[in-house]
Amino acid sequence: MHRTPEFLFMSSHCGIRAHGIYERLCLPVRATSETGKPGRARLRAESASCARSTANEQAFHTRLREAFQRARSAGIANPIAIGAIPFDQTRPAQLSIPRSYEMFSRALEVEQNCGLESIQSGAEKSARHVLHSNSVPDEARFKQAVRQAIANFKLSDIRKAVLSRVLDLELDGPLDLDAFFQHLLTQNPAGYHFRLPLDDGSQLIGASPELLLRRQGREVFSNPLAGSARRQVDPEQDRKVSEKLSRSSKDVYEHSLVIEDIRAQLQPLCAELAVPEAPQLMHTRAMWHLSTPIRGILNDPTLTALQVACRLHPTPALCGFPSREAHKLIQLVEPFERGLFGGIVGWCDAEGNGEWAVAIRCGIFTDSHAQLFAGAGIVEDSDPDSEWRETQAKLQTMLSALGVDPEQPCTAKVDTRPAGQSAQEKSEESAQQAGHKVNHAARKHPVDKAGVRA
Ligand SMILES: C=C(O[C@H]1C=CC=C(C(=O)O)[C@@H]1O)C(=O)O
């Protein structure tokens, strides 16, 4: 048995389990947001770079280097920084240098800990009834925001905006987060798993399929995803859906905006850059995605994984294109602060190596409360109904790990309560035990705006 770690991150390349905090780094990566509205010509010229590398950003990375030096002086031989950067880089980062950590192989960990017995007990322990669920925005408002974004594209240079929602769940009791995390890992053995305790006692937990950046020496890798379709139970149907996705001009266009933006960011930083001509298909348990694996060799070997990741972040896979204008549109139509949702999560060492995944297919968990996040890239040809369905399909990763039916988020599939009680009775009983009906509007960050503000 392991002690509960301060931080857990796993990919096919490396697993990291960290304990104790030596030093926190809770500054924003960028101290100010750019508010000036550029003219069209300037907007085009800046579209890809949108001033993402600033003096402030350099100051942040200098502070990190200094923190590594202090950690070394304090006897931490090979310090690493772990944590997350929010979607909006002008908000404080949640980074820390742990007192100790161990690196391990995820494959071995899964083999040792996820035998059939522990899978079943993980499923049972993590299954809960949902007493209340609330989507912010709700279906009508989300679709309205999609229509607003499309109307905006016609009047501006914005070509894509990623709109998202948070599904707020009140469960009938506290979740066993160890069991839940194990269940999530077992159901989604590939990708990037993370578990990050936050200052307010909550935890950010997820299984993201998307790599923003990995750096090993001078080599950098990125694997952006954009363009999605829901997986099907029937294998023949599933194959047809994947083929339709790879032929969909709307999805290929949506994907190409991401790739061109990342290419424009990486090109000046790289002596070599390999970007495949066309996207390929990849899948998770719940979704098909268009995916482009990108590899580069850095010109400057001192540029760290986190510096390059912050240069790219947020890509049009989570924000839009052009980035700055899309960000403003998101702020206008999205009725909540994303916080760490849509941010990046990972680690880096003092040599600049590290791995940063995009914080999607994730949630924030506090006792018996979960907030799950899902977004969808909107372009001119988007259909509001199918974009809403896409967010539902993406939520399935976390809902399945919770044992909740995504179509009926108020019905848990797996019942761990005593037999002979109806779901209704159990819900009522649990609500009475809880002693109150949850006031979602009173919830704090990130669901903290009352309605669509546009
Ligand atoms: C914003 C999310 O997905 C991104 C990653 C893959 C495909 C996406 C899409 O097709 O819109 C999104 O860009 C999410 O899962 O919440």
The ligand as an SDF file (V2000), in Angstrom:
LIG
                    3D

 16 16  0  0  0  0  0  0  0  0999 V2000
  -12.3870   19.9840  -25.1430 C   0  0  0  0  0  0  0  0  0  0  0  0
  -12.3570   18.6580  -25.1470 C   0  0  0  0  0  0  0  0  0  0  0  0
  -11.8110   17.9210  -26.1670 O   0  0  0  0  0  0  0  0  0  0  0  0
  -10.8500   18.4610  -27.0670 C   0  0  0  0  0  0  0  0  0  0  0  0
   -9.9710   17.3260  -27.3970 C   0  0  0  0  0  0  0  0  0  0  0  0
  -10.2810   16.4390  -28.3930 C   0  0  0  0  0  0  0  0  0  0  0  0
  -11.2930   16.7490  -29.3120 C   0  0  0  0  0  0  0  0  0  0  0  0
  -11.9480   17.9320  -29.2520 C   0  0  0  0  0  0  0  0  0  0  0  0
  -13.0280   18.2610  -30.2270 C   0  0  0  0  0  0  0  0  0  0  0  0
  -13.2720   17.4620  -31.1530 O   0  0  0  0  0  0  0  0  0  0  0  0
  -13.6880   19.2920  -30.0680 O   0  0  0  0  0  0  0  0  0  0  0  0
  -11.5690   18.9970  -28.2940 C   0  0  0  0  0  0  0  0  0  0  0  0
  -10.7190   19.8530  -29.0050 O   0  0  0  0  0  0  0  0  0  0  0  0
  -12.9040   17.8550  -24.0520 C   0  0  0  0  0  0  0  0  0  0  0  0
  -12.7540   16.6400  -24.0500 O   0  0  0  0  0  0  0  0  0  0  0  0
  -13.4840   18.4620  -23.1130 O   0  0  0  0  0  0  0  0  0  0  0  0
  1  2  2  0
  2  3  1  0
  2 14  1  0
  3  4  1  0
  4  5  1  0
  4 12  1  0
  5  6  2  0
  6  7  1  0
  7  8  2  0
  8  9  1  0
  8 12  1  0
  9 10  2  0
  9 11  1  0
 12 13  1  0
 14 15  2  0
 14 16  1  0
M  END
$$$$
